[in-house]
């Protein structure tokens, strides 16, 4: 039988992944960690007392006719308010050290997570979801997300910033993508697959050593012009195989391909029609790198399961969000946990931008 002391220790260990870096005065202050601490401290009523000897005298005990400190606005940018609230909590809880900052495993976070108002029995993402109402992607604020992202990870070059802005702006207006969790995972996947550039890129090695990297002769059925193409990975999520290029081409409206689910090169040139040869990504596979086509490949491709047969809805939907297993939509389990971590950060940032 687990004793009360053992249970408390287990509780502490479970809660110590709530933030990843220190927050507060002169600390890292990553937006995701700031947002989480704002949410946590907003749950705890802190009262300012009237003291002739100190202007900074706080208590956790309710004071009649005195309202608690106002709740902080949830924003990864508001660091000064958070610094002051951390210090107020440390004073109110009688901590021996009042320094205005919190480490991921120090006494302040332990104390906060042991407060009756913030008993955390699940992970930090579930906690955030319980405090910020779920929104649709149409409610996100693009520039806030970009600002948060750069503070969370790294400053983006102009081209890379434009790439992220395009994806976010397009997603915000996309009626086929209303689930913020889906968008979070798509952004995480794009971050990984494009080497953090958020721009369509070619697969390193251009398919060398893979069957899909072999050259195929393709004939335009209308003009009879031939092309020698290789269908290695391109785009936001590395579109591969000729039949997938055909499927995306048909979705975009450039032609029809009755054999688009076949994997044999001999099948590719049978019975298809091209309605827009200039725009066709099957005839011109480099067009899969263009942002408009790459976006369709990302969203429609993941939703329809054109990469592995697994759909993003199998893992991320209104009921659940299994970010680690969702990697199977693109590439088995390769880098699954890394991408899941990105997705968690993106979801918190997206929710805060829409709060």
Beta strands, then each sheet from edge to edge (+ up, - down):
strand 1: 23-24
strand 2: 47-48
strand 3: 58-59
strand 4: 101-102
strand 5: 201-202
strand 6: 216-219
strand 7: 226-229
strand 8: 234-235
strand 9: 255-256
strand 10: 273-274
sheet 1: 1+ 4-
sheet 2: 2+ 3-
sheet 3: 5+ 8-
sheet 4: 6+ 7-
sheet 5: 9+ 10-
end
